[in-house]
Amino acid sequence: METTEQKKIAKPAAKKSNTAALRVSNETRRKVLSELTKANKKTFGRTIKPDQLIALALSKLTSSDIVELQEKSLSNQDRIEKAYRDYIAKNGAISRDEFLGKMLTGEVTKMVSENAAKT
């Protein structure tokens, strides 16, 4: 009788990579590559890599920049919800329907524009 043994195939240990892919728009990619081209126009030294450029740019990012990005990410529905919650916090409970009615009649617009100016 013959017995067949399954040979375990040793897989080579995968190297741990210290890089990762990051999806960006084509326009952003072009801007990064353009800035890299400018930065690498030099006579001495090693080439500057995209990671170095992006790391430097991120170190210059301020909290006000983060707030601006957060505000730009809000949809109109998000802005209405934010205004509704702010109104409730200042004036007490009101239904969403009543709040929208007040917005349409102009009773709430002053408060909403004041909140937009603060952020």
DRENMI-917576 format. One record per residue (C-alpha): residue number from 0; residue in one letter; x, y, z. Coordinates in steps of 0.1 Angstrom, whole numbers, plus 5000, padded with zeros to 4 digits. Layout:
# residues N
<pt><k>NUM</k><r>A</r><px>X</px><py>Y</py><pz>Z</pz></pt>
...
***
This chain:
# residues 119
<pt><k>0</k><r>M</r><px>5000</px><py>5000</py><pz>5000</pz></pt>
<pt><k>1</k><r>E</r><px>5012</px><py>5033</py><pz>4991</pz></pt>
<pt><k>2</k><r>T</r><px>5005</px><py>5063</py><pz>5013</pz></pt>
<pt><k>3</k><r>T</r><px>5006</px><py>5097</py><pz>4998</pz></pt>
<pt><k>4</k><r>E</r><px>5018</px><py>5125</py><pz>5020</pz></pt>
<pt><k>5</k><r>Q</r><px>5009</px><py>5160</py><pz>5012</pz></pt>
<pt><k>6</k><r>K</r><px>5040</px><py>5180</py><pz>5012</pz></pt>
<pt><k>7</k><r>K</r><px>5036</px><py>5213</py><pz>5028</pz></pt>
<pt><k>8</k><r>I</r><px>5049</px><py>5240</py><pz>5005</pz></pt>
<pt><k>9</k><r>A</r><px>5068</px><py>5266</py><pz>5025</pz></pt>
<pt><k>10</k><r>K</r><px>5057</px><py>5300</py><pz>5015</pz></pt>
<pt><k>11</k><r>P</r><px>5083</px><py>5327</py><pz>5017</pz></pt>
<pt><k>12</k><r>A</r><px>5078</px><py>5351</py><pz>5045</pz></pt>
<pt><k>13</k><r>A</r><px>5062</px><py>5382</py><pz>5033</pz></pt>
<pt><k>14</k><r>K</r><px>5081</px><py>5413</py><pz>5038</pz></pt>
<pt><k>15</k><r>K</r><px>5065</px><py>5439</py><pz>5060</pz></pt>
<pt><k>16</k><r>S</r><px>5060</px><py>5470</py><pz>5039</pz></pt>
<pt><k>17</k><r>N</r><px>5062</px><py>5505</py><pz>5053</pz></pt>
<pt><k>18</k><r>T</r><px>5042</px><py>5520</py><pz>5025</pz></pt>
<pt><k>19</k><r>A</r><px>5006</px><py>5520</py><pz>5016</pz></pt>
<pt><k>20</k><r>A</r><px>4985</px><py>5531</py><pz>4986</pz></pt>
<pt><k>21</k><r>L</r><px>4964</px><py>5562</py><pz>4989</pz></pt>
<pt><k>22</k><r>R</r><px>4937</px><py>5572</py><pz>4964</pz></pt>
<pt><k>23</k><r>V</r><px>4938</px><py>5608</py><pz>4953</pz></pt>
<pt><k>24</k><r>S</r><px>4921</px><py>5626</py><pz>4924</pz></pt>
<pt><k>25</k><r>N</r><px>4941</px><py>5629</py><pz>4891</pz></pt>
<pt><k>26</k><r>E</r><px>4942</px><py>5667</py><pz>4897</pz></pt>
<pt><k>27</k><r>T</r><px>4958</px><py>5663</py><pz>4931</pz></pt>
<pt><k>28</k><r>R</r><px>4983</px><py>5638</py><pz>4917</pz></pt>
<pt><k>29</k><r>R</r><px>4993</px><py>5662</py><pz>4890</pz></pt>
<pt><k>30</k><r>K</r><px>4998</px><py>5690</py><pz>4916</pz></pt>
<pt><k>31</k><r>V</r><px>5020</px><py>5668</py><pz>4937</pz></pt>
<pt><k>32</k><r>L</r><px>5041</px><py>5657</py><pz>4908</pz></pt>
<pt><k>33</k><r>S</r><px>5044</px><py>5693</py><pz>4896</pz></pt>
<pt><k>34</k><r>E</r><px>5056</px><py>5704</py><pz>4930</pz></pt>
<pt><k>35</k><r>L</r><px>5080</px><py>5675</py><pz>4931</pz></pt>
<pt><k>36</k><r>T</r><px>5094</px><py>5685</py><pz>4897</pz></pt>
<pt><k>37</k><r>K</r><px>5100</px><py>5720</py><pz>4910</pz></pt>
<pt><k>38</k><r>A</r><px>5116</px><py>5708</py><pz>4942</pz></pt>
<pt><k>39</k><r>N</r><px>5139</px><py>5684</py><pz>4924</pz></pt>
<pt><k>40</k><r>K</r><px>5153</px><py>5710</py><pz>4901</pz></pt>
<pt><k>41</k><r>K</r><px>5186</px><py>5713</py><pz>4919</pz></pt>
<pt><k>42</k><r>T</r><px>5222</px><py>5704</py><pz>4912</pz></pt>
<pt><k>43</k><r>F</r><px>5231</px><py>5685</py><pz>4944</pz></pt>
<pt><k>44</k><r>G</r><px>5214</px><py>5661</py><pz>4967</pz></pt>
<pt><k>45</k><r>R</r><px>5191</px><py>5632</py><pz>4965</pz></pt>
<pt><k>46</k><r>T</r><px>5157</px><py>5634</py><pz>4949</pz></pt>
<pt><k>47</k><r>I</r><px>5128</px><py>5645</py><pz>4970</pz></pt>
<pt><k>48</k><r>K</r><px>5101</px><py>5618</py><pz>4972</pz></pt>
<pt><k>49</k><r>P</r><px>5063</px><py>5623</py><pz>4973</pz></pt>
<pt><k>50</k><r>D</r><px>5062</px><py>5610</py><pz>5009</pz></pt>
<pt><k>51</k><r>Q</r><px>5085</px><py>5638</py><pz>5020</pz></pt>
<pt><k>52</k><r>L</r><px>5066</px><py>5665</py><pz>5002</pz></pt>
<pt><k>53</k><r>I</r><px>5032</px><py>5653</py><pz>5016</pz></pt>
<pt><k>54</k><r>A</r><px>5046</px><py>5649</py><pz>5051</pz></pt>
<pt><k>55</k><r>L</r><px>5059</px><py>5685</py><pz>5051</pz></pt>
<pt><k>56</k><r>A</r><px>5026</px><py>5698</py><pz>5038</pz></pt>
<pt><k>57</k><r>L</r><px>5007</px><py>5679</py><pz>5065</pz></pt>
<pt><k>58</k><r>S</r><px>5029</px><py>5694</py><pz>5092</pz></pt>
<pt><k>59</k><r>K</r><px>5018</px><py>5729</py><pz>5080</pz></pt>
<pt><k>60</k><r>L</r><px>4981</px><py>5720</py><pz>5084</pz></pt>
<pt><k>61</k><r>T</r><px>4964</px><py>5740</py><pz>5111</pz></pt>
<pt><k>62</k><r>S</r><px>4933</px><py>5735</py><pz>5131</pz></pt>
<pt><k>63</k><r>S</r><px>4915</px><py>5762</py><pz>5112</pz></pt>
<pt><k>64</k><r>D</r><px>4923</px><py>5743</py><pz>5080</pz></pt>
<pt><k>65</k><r>I</r><px>4907</px><py>5712</py><pz>5095</pz></pt>
<pt><k>66</k><r>V</r><px>4876</px><py>5733</py><pz>5105</pz></pt>
<pt><k>67</k><r>E</r><px>4874</px><py>5746</py><pz>5069</pz></pt>
<pt><k>68</k><r>L</r><px>4876</px><py>5711</py><pz>5055</pz></pt>
<pt><k>69</k><r>Q</r><px>4849</px><py>5699</py><pz>5079</pz></pt>
<pt><k>70</k><r>E</r><px>4826</px><py>5728</py><pz>5069</pz></pt>
<pt><k>71</k><r>K</r><px>4831</px><py>5721</py><pz>5032</pz></pt>
<pt><k>72</k><r>S</r><px>4822</px><py>5685</py><pz>5037</pz></pt>
<pt><k>73</k><r>L</r><px>4787</px><py>5694</py><pz>5050</pz></pt>
<pt><k>74</k><r>S</r><px>4757</px><py>5689</py><pz>5027</pz></pt>
<pt><k>75</k><r>N</r><px>4728</px><py>5712</py><pz>5028</pz></pt>
<pt><k>76</k><r>Q</r><px>4708</px><py>5687</py><pz>5048</pz></pt>
<pt><k>77</k><r>D</r><px>4737</px><py>5686</py><pz>5073</pz></pt>
<pt><k>78</k><r>R</r><px>4736</px><py>5724</py><pz>5076</pz></pt>
<pt><k>79</k><r>I</r><px>4698</px><py>5724</py><pz>5082</pz></pt>
<pt><k>80</k><r>E</r><px>4702</px><py>5697</py><pz>5109</pz></pt>
<pt><k>81</k><r>K</r><px>4730</px><py>5717</py><pz>5126</pz></pt>
<pt><k>82</k><r>A</r><px>4709</px><py>5749</py><pz>5125</pz></pt>
<pt><k>83</k><r>Y</r><px>4679</px><py>5729</py><pz>5139</pz></pt>
<pt><k>84</k><r>R</r><px>4699</px><py>5715</py><pz>5168</pz></pt>
<pt><k>85</k><r>D</r><px>4714</px><py>5750</py><pz>5176</pz></pt>
<pt><k>86</k><r>Y</r><px>4679</px><py>5765</py><pz>5176</pz></pt>
<pt><k>87</k><r>I</r><px>4666</px><py>5738</py><pz>5200</pz></pt>
<pt><k>88</k><r>A</r><px>4696</px><py>5744</py><pz>5223</pz></pt>
<pt><k>89</k><r>K</r><px>4689</px><py>5782</py><pz>5224</pz></pt>
<pt><k>90</k><r>N</r><px>4651</px><py>5783</py><pz>5222</pz></pt>
<pt><k>91</k><r>G</r><px>4638</px><py>5749</py><pz>5235</pz></pt>
<pt><k>92</k><r>A</r><px>4621</px><py>5720</py><pz>5218</pz></pt>
<pt><k>93</k><r>I</r><px>4604</px><py>5725</py><pz>5185</pz></pt>
<pt><k>94</k><r>S</r><px>4594</px><py>5701</py><pz>5158</pz></pt>
<pt><k>95</k><r>R</r><px>4614</px><py>5699</py><pz>5127</pz></pt>
<pt><k>96</k><r>D</r><px>4584</px><py>5709</py><pz>5106</pz></pt>
<pt><k>97</k><r>E</r><px>4579</px><py>5740</py><pz>5127</pz></pt>
<pt><k>98</k><r>F</r><px>4616</px><py>5749</py><pz>5124</pz></pt>
<pt><k>99</k><r>L</r><px>4615</px><py>5745</py><pz>5086</pz></pt>
<pt><k>100</k><r>G</r><px>4584</px><py>5767</py><pz>5086</pz></pt>
<pt><k>101</k><r>K</r><px>4602</px><py>5794</py><pz>5106</pz></pt>
<pt><k>102</k><r>M</r><px>4631</px><py>5792</py><pz>5082</pz></pt>
<pt><k>103</k><r>L</r><px>4609</px><py>5796</py><pz>5052</pz></pt>
<pt><k>104</k><r>T</r><px>4591</px><py>5826</py><pz>5067</pz></pt>
<pt><k>105</k><r>G</r><px>4625</px><py>5842</py><pz>5077</pz></pt>
<pt><k>106</k><r>E</r><px>4621</px><py>5840</py><pz>5115</pz></pt>
<pt><k>107</k><r>V</r><px>4652</px><py>5818</py><pz>5119</pz></pt>
<pt><k>108</k><r>T</r><px>4674</px><py>5831</py><pz>5091</pz></pt>
<pt><k>109</k><r>K</r><px>4692</px><py>5857</py><pz>5113</pz></pt>
<pt><k>110</k><r>M</r><px>4702</px><py>5830</py><pz>5138</pz></pt>
<pt><k>111</k><r>V</r><px>4713</px><py>5806</py><pz>5110</pz></pt>
<pt><k>112</k><r>S</r><px>4735</px><py>5832</py><pz>5093</pz></pt>
<pt><k>113</k><r>E</r><px>4750</px><py>5842</py><pz>5127</pz></pt>
<pt><k>114</k><r>N</r><px>4760</px><py>5805</py><pz>5133</pz></pt>
<pt><k>115</k><r>A</r><px>4775</px><py>5803</py><pz>5099</pz></pt>
<pt><k>116</k><r>A</r><px>4796</px><py>5834</py><pz>5106</pz></pt>
<pt><k>117</k><r>K</r><px>4809</px><py>5819</py><pz>5139</pz></pt>
<pt><k>118</k><r>T</r><px>4822</px><py>5787</py><pz>5123</pz></pt>
***
